[in-house]
Amino acid sequence: MPVATPPKSLLHIGLMSGTSLDGVDGVLARFGADGDRIEATLAAAYVPFPESLRADLMALQAAGPNEIEREAQAANALAVHYADCVRQLLAQGALDAVEIGSVGVHGQTIRHRPELGFTRQTNNPALLAELCDIDVVADFRSRDIAAGGQGAPLVPAFHRAVFGSPDQQRVVVNIGGISNISILPARTADATSGFDTGPGNVLMDAWIKLHHGRNYDANGHWGASGRVHAGLLAQLHDEPFFRLPPPKSSGRDLFHLDWLHAALARTGEPLAPADVQATLAALTAGSIAQAITTHAAGTEKVYVCGGGAENGFLMRLLQQALGAGVSVESTAVLGVAPNQVEALAFAWLARRFELRLPGNLPAVTGARAPRVLGALYPA
C-alpha cells in the first residue's frame, strides 16, 4: 500500500551557495503545520560548481568591465546548477515537482553594502521556476535592508526554532566563508541575538588557492603544519570591524586577499605561507571566541555548522580559545549535519514566506520590525 504524500505546503526545498563559492547544498524537508518545526529531512544533495563558474563568480566580487552582462550570464548558469540540485532531491525523495510547496534559494552574494542600503545576491529565480516547475522564493535579504536592517545574518531565527533549548543557553556558530553566531538563551525567544563575527573560511580558502591551487584546506592539514605568528595575528585583529557593536554583517567586500596582503606588509617580515594559513585559522577561531565571550558570557554549549565544522584544526583552535569550560561540537549531535543547516534555513524561510510569517529578527539585523522576507516567482 503506497505511503500517503504529505500536503504540498509541508514539503519545501532549500538551496544555499555560500561565500566559499564551491557549489550548492540542497535539502528537501517536511515541515509541521506550525511553520517552524521540521519533521524530517527527506533528501540532501550537493552540486559542485565547475571551475569556470567559480571563477566568474569570484570575478564579480569586485568591480570590473561589462559587469551587467557577466552577472546575467553567471545568474543563468547558477539557475541551471540549482535546478540540477532540485532534480537530485526529487529523485532521492521519489517525489514529483507538483508535490513541493516551494524552493527557497539564497542566491550568490556578490555585493553586501547595507551601509549604502543595498545587497546583491545574483540569481535568476524566474529561470529556476521555469526549469523546475516549482514556486521559487528568493531575495530574502532586501526587505530587511529596506526596513533599516543589515539583511544578515538571517539564520538566527531558524537556529532558534531548531536548536533552541528551554534548559540551557546555546550558541550556534556558522562557519562558512564568513562566520556568524546565534545566541540562543534558555529564557525568552525574544532574547535571541546574533551577528557576523568576521572571516570564516574565506581568507584560508583564498590563501591556499593562491599557493597550492586548492579550493580549501582539507581538515586544516596545511594550517596545522604551520605556526601562528603573533605579530600578523595582532595586525589582523586590529581591523575596526571586530570592535563594532552588533548588529553587524560583513563579506568579501572587506575580507579579501588585498586586505590580508596589507596586514602582511605591516608585519614587516617575510612569513612562511603555512604560518600565514595557521594564523588565519587562529583569526577565525579567535574572533568567534571573542564574540561569544563578550556577548554570550556563561555559554557552556557551542554547536558549529558550515564548512568550518569539517576543519579539525580550526575546531581545535576554537575549543582552545573558548577554554575547557565550554563544549564545542558539530550540529550533527543535535541531529542536523553541519553542511545541511544553511540550506535547511532557506527551506524554513520559504515556508515562513508561504505562511506570511516574519523571517528576520530585528535584534539581530537591526531592522525596524519583523518582516516577511522573500519574493515569489510562481511556477
C-alpha positions as CSV (number, residue, x, y, z in Angstrom):
1,M,0.0,0.0,0.0
2,P,1.6,3.4,-1.0
3,V,2.5,5.9,1.7
4,A,0.3,8.9,1.6
5,T,2.2,12.1,0.5
6,P,2.1,15.0,2.9
7,P,0.1,18.1,1.8
8,K,2.0,20.1,-0.8
9,S,2.6,23.0,1.5
10,L,4.5,20.9,4.1
11,L,7.3,20.0,1.6
12,H,9.9,22.6,0.9
13,I,13.4,22.7,-0.7
14,G,16.2,24.9,0.4
15,L,19.3,25.8,-1.7
16,M,22.4,27.6,-0.5
17,S,25.6,28.6,-2.3
18,G,27.7,30.5,0.1
19,T,30.8,32.7,0.3
20,S,33.1,29.8,-0.3
21,L,31.8,29.6,-3.9
22,D,32.3,25.8,-4.1
23,G,28.9,24.7,-5.0
24,V,25.2,24.4,-4.0
25,D,23.9,22.5,-1.0
26,G,20.3,21.4,-1.2
27,V,17.8,19.8,1.2
28,L,14.2,18.6,0.9
29,A,12.3,18.8,4.2
30,R,8.9,18.1,5.6
31,F,7.6,20.8,7.9
32,G,5.0,20.7,10.6
33,A,1.8,22.7,10.2
34,D,3.0,25.4,12.6
35,G,5.7,26.5,10.1
36,D,8.7,26.2,12.4
37,R,9.1,22.6,13.2
38,I,11.0,20.4,10.7
39,E,9.6,16.9,11.0
40,A,12.1,15.2,8.7
41,T,14.9,15.9,6.2
42,L,13.9,13.7,3.3
43,A,16.9,14.2,1.0
44,A,20.2,16.1,0.7
45,A,22.3,16.8,-2.3
46,Y,25.4,18.8,-3.3
47,V,26.2,20.1,-6.8
48,P,29.8,21.4,-7.2
49,F,30.4,24.4,-9.3
50,P,32.7,24.0,-12.3
51,E,35.9,26.0,-12.0
52,S,34.7,28.3,-14.8
53,L,31.6,29.3,-12.9
54,R,33.5,29.7,-9.7
55,A,36.0,32.0,-11.5
56,D,33.2,34.0,-13.0
57,L,31.5,34.4,-9.6
58,M,34.8,35.3,-7.9
59,A,35.5,38.0,-10.6
60,L,32.1,39.5,-9.8
61,Q,33.1,40.1,-6.2
62,A,35.0,43.3,-7.4
63,A,34.2,46.0,-9.9
64,G,35.1,45.2,-13.5
65,P,34.1,45.8,-17.1
66,N,30.8,44.6,-18.6
67,E,29.5,43.6,-15.2
68,I,25.8,43.6,-16.1
69,E,26.2,41.1,-18.8
70,R,28.7,38.9,-16.9
71,E,26.4,38.8,-13.9
72,A,23.4,37.9,-16.0
73,Q,25.2,35.0,-17.6
74,A,26.5,33.8,-14.2
75,A,23.0,34.0,-12.8
76,N,21.7,31.9,-15.7
77,A,24.4,29.3,-15.1
78,L,23.6,29.3,-11.3
79,A,19.9,28.6,-12.1
80,V,20.9,25.6,-14.1
81,H,23.0,24.2,-11.2
82,Y,20.3,25.0,-8.7
83,A,17.8,23.1,-11.0
84,D,20.1,20.2,-11.1
85,C,20.2,20.1,-7.3
86,V,16.4,20.2,-7.2
87,R,16.1,17.3,-9.6
88,Q,18.5,15.2,-7.5
89,L,16.5,16.0,-4.4
90,L,13.2,15.0,-6.0
91,A,14.8,11.8,-7.3
92,Q,16.0,10.9,-3.8
93,G,12.7,11.6,-2.3
94,A,10.8,9.8,-5.1
95,L,8.6,12.9,-5.5
96,D,7.3,15.0,-8.3
97,A,7.6,18.7,-8.6
98,V,3.8,19.2,-8.1
99,E,4.2,17.8,-4.6
100,I,6.6,20.5,-3.4
101,G,5.4,23.8,-1.9
102,S,8.4,25.9,-2.9
103,V,12.1,26.2,-3.4
104,G,13.8,28.8,-1.1
105,V,17.1,29.9,-2.7
106,H,19.5,32.5,-1.3
107,G,21.4,33.2,-4.5
108,Q,25.1,34.1,-4.6
109,T,26.2,37.2,-2.8
110,I,28.4,39.4,-4.9
111,R,27.9,42.7,-3.0
112,H,26.8,43.3,0.5
113,R,26.7,47.0,1.4
114,P,23.9,47.5,4.0
115,E,25.5,50.8,5.0
116,L,24.7,52.0,1.5
117,G,21.2,50.5,1.6
118,F,21.7,47.5,-0.8
119,T,22.8,43.9,-1.1
120,R,23.1,41.8,-4.2
121,Q,22.6,38.1,-4.4
122,T,22.9,37.2,-8.1
123,N,20.4,34.6,-9.2
124,N,17.7,34.0,-11.9
125,P,14.8,32.7,-9.8
126,A,12.4,33.1,-12.8
127,L,14.5,30.7,-14.8
128,L,14.8,28.3,-11.8
129,A,11.0,28.3,-11.5
130,E,10.7,27.6,-15.3
131,L,13.3,24.8,-15.1
132,C,11.8,23.1,-12.0
133,D,8.1,23.9,-12.4
134,I,8.0,24.8,-8.7
135,D,7.3,28.1,-6.9
136,V,10.6,29.8,-6.1
137,V,11.1,32.2,-3.2
138,A,14.2,34.3,-3.4
139,D,15.8,37.7,-2.5
140,F,15.4,37.2,1.3
141,R,17.8,40.0,2.4
142,S,16.4,43.0,0.6
143,R,13.3,43.6,2.7
144,D,15.2,43.6,5.9
145,I,17.6,46.2,4.5
146,A,14.7,48.3,3.3
147,A,13.5,48.2,6.9
148,G,16.8,49.6,8.1
149,G,18.5,46.3,8.8
150,Q,21.8,44.7,7.8
151,G,20.0,42.0,5.8
152,A,22.2,39.4,7.6
153,P,22.6,37.1,9.3
154,L,19.2,35.6,8.7
155,V,19.9,32.2,10.1
156,P,19.5,33.0,13.9
157,A,15.7,32.9,13.7
158,F,16.0,29.4,12.2
159,H,18.6,28.4,14.7
160,R,16.2,29.4,17.5
161,A,13.4,27.3,16.1
162,V,15.5,24.2,15.5
163,F,18.4,24.3,18.1
164,G,17.0,26.4,21.0
165,S,16.7,24.7,24.4
166,P,14.5,25.8,27.3
167,D,17.0,24.5,29.8
168,Q,20.4,25.9,28.6
169,Q,21.9,28.8,26.7
170,R,23.4,27.7,23.5
171,V,25.5,29.4,20.8
172,V,25.3,28.2,17.2
173,V,28.3,29.1,15.1
174,N,28.0,29.0,11.3
175,I,31.5,29.0,9.7
176,G,31.0,29.4,6.0
177,G,33.1,32.0,4.1
178,I,32.1,34.4,6.8
179,S,31.4,33.4,10.4
180,N,28.3,34.3,12.3
181,I,26.9,33.3,15.7
182,S,23.4,32.9,17.0
183,I,23.0,33.3,20.8
184,L,20.0,31.3,22.0
185,P,19.3,31.9,25.7
186,A,17.2,29.5,27.7
187,R,14.8,32.2,28.8
188,T,12.7,34.0,26.2
189,A,12.7,33.7,22.5
190,D,12.8,37.5,22.1
191,A,16.3,37.5,23.6
192,T,17.8,35.6,20.7
193,S,20.6,37.6,19.1
194,G,23.3,37.1,16.5
195,F,25.7,38.8,14.1
196,D,28.7,38.2,11.8
197,T,31.9,37.8,13.7
198,G,34.3,38.2,10.8
199,P,36.0,35.8,8.3
200,G,35.3,32.1,8.4
201,N,36.9,30.2,5.6
202,V,37.1,33.0,3.1
203,L,40.8,34.0,3.8
204,M,42.0,30.5,4.4
205,D,40.4,29.3,1.1
206,A,41.9,32.2,-0.8
207,W,45.4,31.7,0.6
208,I,45.6,28.0,-0.1
209,K,44.2,28.7,-3.6
210,L,47.0,31.2,-4.2
211,H,49.8,28.9,-3.0
212,H,48.6,25.4,-3.8
213,G,45.7,25.8,-6.3
214,R,43.3,24.0,-4.0
215,N,39.9,25.5,-3.1
216,Y,40.1,24.7,0.6
217,D,42.4,23.3,3.3
218,A,41.1,19.8,3.9
219,N,40.7,19.2,7.6
220,G,43.1,22.1,8.1
221,H,46.1,19.9,7.5
222,W,48.2,22.7,5.8
223,G,47.3,25.2,8.5
224,A,48.2,22.7,11.2
225,S,51.6,22.3,9.7
226,G,52.4,26.0,10.3
227,R,52.8,28.1,13.4
228,V,50.6,31.0,14.4
229,H,52.5,34.3,14.0
230,A,51.7,36.6,16.9
231,G,52.6,39.8,15.0
232,L,50.4,39.1,12.0
233,L,47.6,38.0,14.2
234,A,47.7,41.3,16.1
235,Q,47.6,43.2,12.7
236,L,44.6,41.2,11.6
237,H,42.7,41.6,14.8
238,D,43.3,45.4,14.6
239,E,40.5,45.5,11.9
240,P,37.9,48.0,13.2
241,F,35.1,45.6,12.2
242,F,35.9,43.4,15.2
243,R,35.3,46.3,17.6
244,L,32.0,47.3,16.1
245,P,28.9,46.5,18.3
246,P,26.2,44.3,16.8
247,P,24.1,44.4,14.7
248,K,26.8,44.0,12.1
249,S,27.4,41.9,9.0
250,S,30.3,41.5,6.5
251,G,31.5,39.7,3.4
252,R,34.2,39.6,0.8
253,D,33.8,43.4,0.4
254,L,36.0,43.6,3.4
255,F,37.8,40.3,4.0
256,H,39.8,39.5,0.8
257,L,43.4,38.9,-0.2
258,D,44.3,42.6,-0.6
259,W,43.2,43.1,3.0
260,L,45.4,40.3,4.0
261,H,48.4,41.5,2.0
262,A,48.1,44.9,3.6
263,A,48.4,43.3,7.0
264,L,51.3,41.2,5.9
265,A,53.1,44.3,4.7
266,R,52.6,46.0,8.1
267,T,54.1,42.9,9.8
268,G,57.4,43.9,8.2
269,E,58.9,40.4,7.8
270,P,58.6,37.5,5.3
271,L,56.4,34.7,6.6
272,A,56.2,31.1,5.5
273,P,52.8,30.5,3.7
274,A,51.9,27.7,6.1
275,D,52.4,30.1,9.0
276,V,50.1,32.6,7.4
277,Q,47.5,29.8,7.0
278,A,47.8,28.8,10.7
279,T,47.4,32.5,11.6
280,L,44.3,32.9,9.5
281,A,42.7,29.9,11.3
282,A,43.6,31.5,14.6
283,L,42.0,34.7,13.5
284,T,38.7,32.9,12.6
285,A,38.7,31.0,15.9
286,G,39.8,33.9,18.0
287,S,37.2,36.4,16.6
288,I,34.4,33.8,17.1
289,A,35.6,33.1,20.7
290,Q,35.9,36.8,21.4
291,A,32.3,37.5,20.2
292,I,31.0,34.6,22.3
293,T,32.9,35.6,25.4
294,T,31.8,39.3,25.1
295,H,28.1,38.8,24.1
296,A,27.2,35.3,25.4
297,A,29.0,35.0,28.7
298,G,28.3,31.9,30.6
299,T,27.6,29.8,27.5
300,E,28.7,26.2,28.0
301,K,27.4,24.6,24.8
302,V,28.6,25.8,21.3
303,Y,27.5,24.0,18.2
304,V,29.2,24.5,14.9
305,C,27.8,24.2,11.4
306,G,29.1,25.1,7.9
307,G,32.2,24.0,6.2
308,G,34.4,25.1,9.1
309,A,32.9,22.2,11.2
310,E,34.9,19.9,8.9
311,N,38.2,21.6,9.6
312,G,39.6,19.7,12.5
313,F,42.5,22.2,13.1
314,L,40.0,25.1,13.2
315,M,37.7,23.3,15.6
316,R,40.7,22.6,18.0
317,L,41.7,26.2,17.9
318,L,38.1,27.3,18.7
319,Q,38.0,24.9,21.6
320,Q,41.3,26.2,22.9
321,A,40.2,29.8,22.5
322,L,36.9,29.2,24.4
323,G,38.5,27.1,27.2
324,A,37.8,23.8,28.9
325,G,34.5,25.1,30.4
326,V,32.9,25.3,27.0
327,S,31.9,22.3,24.9
328,V,32.4,22.7,21.1
329,E,30.7,20.2,18.9
330,S,29.2,19.9,15.5
331,T,25.4,20.4,15.0
332,A,25.4,16.7,14.0
333,V,25.0,15.9,17.7
334,L,21.7,17.8,17.6
335,G,20.5,15.8,14.6
336,V,21.4,18.1,11.7
337,A,24.5,17.6,9.6
338,P,26.6,20.8,9.5
339,N,26.6,21.0,5.7
340,Q,22.8,21.0,5.7
341,V,22.0,23.7,8.2
342,E,22.0,26.7,5.9
343,A,20.1,25.0,3.1
344,L,17.5,24.0,5.7
345,A,17.3,27.6,6.8
346,F,16.2,28.7,3.4
347,A,13.7,25.9,3.1
348,W,12.4,27.2,6.5
349,L,12.4,30.8,5.2
350,A,10.4,29.8,2.2
351,R,7.9,28.1,4.4
352,R,7.7,31.2,6.5
353,F,7.1,33.3,3.4
354,E,4.3,30.9,2.3
355,L,2.6,31.4,5.7
356,R,3.3,35.2,5.6
357,L,5.3,35.0,8.8
358,P,8.4,37.1,9.6
359,G,11.7,35.6,8.8
360,N,14.0,38.2,10.4
361,L,14.9,39.1,14.0
362,P,15.2,42.9,14.5
363,A,17.5,42.3,17.5
364,V,19.9,40.5,15.1
365,T,19.7,42.6,11.9
366,G,18.8,46.0,13.3
367,A,15.6,46.2,11.2
368,R,12.8,48.4,12.5
369,A,10.4,45.5,13.0
370,P,9.9,41.9,11.9
371,R,9.3,41.5,8.2
372,V,8.1,38.7,5.8
373,L,11.2,38.0,3.7
374,G,11.4,37.0,0.1
375,A,9.9,37.5,-3.3
376,L,7.8,34.9,-5.1
377,Y,8.4,33.5,-8.6
378,P,5.4,31.3,-9.4
379,A,5.8,28.0,-11.3
